[in-house]
Amino acid sequence: GGVQFADAKEQPAFWAFSVDKLETRQLAGGDRSQAAEWSFIAGNDERRFILESSYEYDESDGEVEGFDSIVGLSVPMTSFYDGVIGVRLDTPDGQDQIHGYLGVRGLAQQFVEVSAGLSISDQPAMHVEWEYEGLLTNWITLTPSIELMIPLKDNQERGYGGLAPKAELGIRLSYDLKDRTFAPYIGIHQERLFGETASIARSQGKGTQNFYSVVGVKVLF
């Protein structure tokens, strides 16, 4: 995907824009939310500008529950891993929070995509993700994923207790309609809160373990 452009004396450069998730999540109890993840990359093999965002809107209370963006520079560390330095913007409904960001991402064994990032500010946090795209046929892909957010200090504005993580697990089954550029999918998604983060959610009348059915699409430009 993307477009390549080059000068004869320079490395080939490229850009790509992808919507990795654009989905509706339906809670068993009836509540529904909208979620999206997208990214833009431009550069060459030695350095790349990246812009990544994730968004979640809760239809039951009409609030943007999450809107995170990472703006940064990615450079290769090894043949399989890149380092990222930049800024993470946390801008849901409520007070905005801005963090410095350091991350590592790449391919582990068995072609598992891994990513780890540290948000550096008065509200520091660790973010870790694993994802694997398993081809069942040339057109059907099963993608399990795990995301873990660990606040390193209390963050009352976001409802997080220090060292009390939020975990998200998902399995999505997609069907490639056009050359891996457009793939609708169905799946399941679970969110679970732990420790003080779960206690804060309970005090606000929110669930600490939510299980969703998912319908969505992913697109690569």
N, C-alpha and C positions, 0 to 999 in steps of 0.2 A: 504494500500500500504506500501512499504518499507520492511525492514528486521529487525527482533527483535533478540537481543542476551542478555544473562543475566548470572550473577554469582549467586550462591545460596544465598549469603549473601547480595546481592545488589538488588536495584530496577531494573526491566527489562529496558533495553535500546533498542533504535531503531534508524533507519535512514529512510528517505524518500526523494525522488527527484520527483518534479512535474514540468511540463510545463503547466502553467495555461492559457497562450495564445501563439499561434504561428499562425500569421495571416497576410493576405494581405488586405490592406485598399485601396479602390478605391474611389478617389474623383470624385464628379459629373462632374467636368471639365475635367477629364481624367488623372490627376496626380495620381501616385500610391506610396504607402509606405509599408514597411514591419515592423511588430512589434512583440515583444516577451516578455513574462514575465515568469521567472522560479525561483524555490527555492529549497534549500537543507536544511534539518533539521536533526540533530543527537543529541541524548541525552536521557534523561528520564523525568519523570513527574516533577522533581524538577528543572532541568536546561537543556537548550537546546542550542546548537550552531546553528546559522542560517546564511545562505547566500542567499540573494535575489537579483535579477537583473531584470531590465526592459530595453528594447532596441527598438530604432526606427530608421529606415533608410529610407530617402527620395530618391526615385529613380529619381525624376525630376532633382535634383541638385547633386546627388551622394554623399550626406553627411550623416553622422551619427548625426541625430538631437538630440537624447537623449540616454544616456547609464548610468543609475544609479544603484549602488549596495549598499546594506546594509550588513555589516558583524558585528555580535554581539552575545550577550548572552541573552536568553529569560528565565525569571523566573516567576512563578505564583504569581499574586497579590491577586486574589480572585478565586472562583470556575470557573468564566467565562472569566477572563481577565488576560493577561500576560503583564509584563513590559519588555522592551527591552532597552539595553544599548550597544552602539557600535560605528561604524564609517560608514558614508555614503560617497561613492566615486561617484563623478559626472564627467564622463570621455567621453563626446562626442567629435566630431571633434572640435579642439580648445584647449584652456587652461584647464587643469584638475583642479578641485576644490575638496578639502577634508574637511569634516565636522564631528564634533562629532554628535552623534545621540542619542536621548531619545525618546522612543515611548511606546504606550499602544495599545493593540489589543485584540480582543476577540469577543464574541457573545452577541449582545444586544437582546432586546425582539423580539419575532417572528423569532429568529434565523438569524437575520441580522448580517453579518460579518462587523465589524467596525475596523478601524485602524487610529491612529493619531500619528504623529511623528514631532519632532522639530529638525531641522538641525542647529547646533551651530557652527558658524564661522564668518568671516568678511562678509559673504553673508548668513545671517540666513533666514530660511524659515519654514513654517508650511505645513505639508502634511496631508490631511484627506481623507479617502476612506470609502465608504459604498458599500456592495454587498450582494445580496440575491439570493440564488439558489432555485427557485420554481419548484417543481416536477409537471409537467402536467400529466405525466404517469410514469410508472416505468422506462422508457427509455428516455423520452423527458423532458428536463429541460430548463426553461426560466430564464435567469440571467440578471437582471438590475443592473447597477453599476454607481456610481458617484465618481469622483476623483477631489479634489480641492487642488491646490498648491498656497500658498500665500507667496510671497517674503516679508520679513519684512524690507528689505532695497533694494535700487537700486542694480541691478546686471547687469551691462552693457554687460559683457562678454556673458551672456546668453540671453540678450534682455528682462529683466524683470524690471518693475518699482516697487518701494516700495509700498506694500499694494495693488498692482494691480494684481488680481489673474488670473490663468489659470484654466479653468474648463473642465472636460471631462465626457461625459455622454454616456452610451452604453446600448444596449439591445442585448443579444446573445441567440439564440435558438440552443441547442445542442442535439445530438442523441447518446446515450450510446451504443457503439457497443460491448464492452467487459467488463463486471463487473466493470464499473466505472473507468476503466483504460485507455480507448481510446474513445474520443468523438469528432467527427467533428461538426462544428457549422457554422451558418450563422448569420448575425446581422447587426446592424447599430451603428455608432460611431460618436459622435460630439465633436469637440473641439472649445472652445470659449475663447477669451482673453478680458480682461477688462482694463479700465483706461489707465495708462501710458504704460503698457505692450502692449495693443492694438495699441497705438500710435507709439511705436517703430516698431512693425510689419508692420504697414502701411508705415512707412518711408523706410522700406527695401523692399517694394513691395510684402509683404506677406499678406495672408488673416487673418482676425481676427475671422472668424466663418466658420469652415470647417465641411462638412457633408460627411461621408464616408459610403459605403457599405463594409461589412466585410465577409471574408471567412477564416476559420481557423480550428485548432484542438487543443485539450488539452489532455495531457498524464500524467498518474501517474505511477511511478515505485515503 
